[in-house]
């Protein structure tokens, strides 16, 4: 077996390892708090509903159409939609390894692969039903294009188009586009600068306009609120809370991204110390211009997330890990050469280092529980489908239950949260297709939801540690209306996002039928990272 064939087998093993981890996450990875919303809107879009006009959607509009088209072709089940994310995430992983190898050789490819693989939380977030996997793939494509040998006019214009696509899926990567335009002006020769910058601006702005403008004209006010207003409302925290959020973010980043962070810190120290001593920065091998461009763009995306997205930046950054791993792998190879330590370039040694860092800093938790999350979801959805009619709307904290049960959710509660502004009038809530406390109470008093599935944390925010301002104090009033007009018929232990019990209620005038399910299932293994 020659060296190239041996290296090829190593990469095949890495790819298989990624698939195994990802499939474990599909069936046993815990249900994320936002997955029900993104699962539901993919299903709604597949059925012909339009974002902003027919339902509130608090991101830019391409995700529903990507996942909605796949749902139309291959199914809307929770497992199917998670597998769509797996495919995007696996493509991002493979392309990251290929790009690292192209720029830094086989050793860099091994390092990039292990940086991704030995962070199961990264694979988890690239598996769940959210925007991370497809956005992460586009960011890796962006690095691939920037490090290619295409002429500048094509390289920067294609990169700007990819950045615009990423922004049309998730607005928080917006820093990529202006950085590419600026870099195109700096890097290009004077004779070609005007043409290159014009093409870069035209392609980026054109793709962005084509993706966003049609939806703006469909529902201007709702579009603006969904893209900007909703997120700005959430940032109305006190200075003290914002400081606590930042400290929490730094702690999580230091735990989850220890190896990447250590690489960056050591690299900066080596470069800055040498520059201060000699006035030059020649101690490390120089990067290619394309790698420098990619580092600035991806670094800008990471920095923007850290500034604007606390306290959840630790998981938002998961989508940038494959792209960051490409850049970090090149720097680790250079640092190892500088230290004269050839052993660190050995693939086996690098895997051992990553495993030690994973064990020391990651603290993974493995425990047995019954049933597994997917089995539990399907069982509860089957129960609700049995107890309700095809046209009965339901109220649930996890809208994946509604998709699996083929039931409509209570209109306005697609996001599983109440409006962030408790002073909104009923008319304004109806305009933006959200619910406030009064509207939800009235719906419960009228018995509109034909089944209600809630947990001890429903109506007090996505997480018990970070309450949504509009939901503080909402729970007592809603629970009073629920208990007055509904009766609890079943408890599902541990089904909540944080491991709390879920409770199923039916209207008082509806007699509970005996379930066809015994709710027993064999034990399953939960492998997960930090609870949020």
C-alpha angles and dihedrals in degrees: 000000000000123000095259092051091047091052090048091056091050090055091048089054090050090051092049090049090054091051092050093051092045094050091049087053092049094058103025106022109113119259108263119227094242100040095090091059096048091043091052097047091049088054092045091051091047087055092053103267117140124224117249092007098059102019137007113261118182099202136062111285112252100082095068091053095047094048092034091057091048090048090053091051103039108016142278101248119128093246092049093051092047088052090055087059090047090056092051091045093048091049089052090050094050094045091048090054092047092048092048090050092049092054103032109016132245094315091057089049091054091048093049091049094050093045087060100036098049092058103071091178087065092052088046094055090045088054104047125091098269141095098274101090099050092040090048090052092053091049090054090048086052091055091045092054095044091052094046126104095242116134111269095253091056096037096054097037093051089045091052090050091052091047089052090051090051091049089050088059099039122010094205092077088064092116090073097070101054090042091055091049092050093047091049089057093047100042101042123089115256092247092057100031100098093047093046096046092045092051091046093051094042096051095043095045092042095054091045093048093047091052099044112026098067090056092047091058092046093060113354099179095043092044092054093047093047095050099039117358097057093053094044090052089058091056093062092107127133119265090250092055091047090053090050090050091052092050090049089050093051090049093051093044092051091051100042101037100033097133095045091045092048091051092052094046094048092046093050091046093051094047097044095044091051092046091051092050101042104016089235136087103218099116093098128048110268120251122236114259090249093057090049090052091049092048092053093048097046091040089054091051091050092047092049091052092050092050098044109026110053130167096030099040092109090071097034089059091058089084090057095051098090091051093043090048090060091056095040092051091059092050094048090054090051093047091049091052090049092054090048090232106142092175093068087062090061110106094222092052091050092051089051091051092051092048092051091049090047093052095042100044106019101054096194117203123219119184140156120244138160127261114014118240097255093046089047092050094050092045094052092044090052090050092051092046089053093050098045138051126249093257097042114116116221135200116224137161089222114046093195082080089060093049092048091046092046091233130135118245123232103279111255096026097081090117094050090234136094122238113290091228111065091192093067114120122235090252092054091047090052090051092055094037097239135120132238127198094268094051093048092047091051091050091052093047089052092047092236096148105069091201131020123200115186142155134210089269099048114119094018100082140284092290131018091234097053109040120194107242095231092053099052108116093006098108101071094054093046095045090050090056091044095051091045096054104025137049126219112239105170144016122210108203117227098354095125121101091254095041095267122138122270120220126207119211131187128192114272093244092055114083114221113246123216109264123242089219130076092199092224119133136160119270118275132198118247113203112184145142132226119341110235 
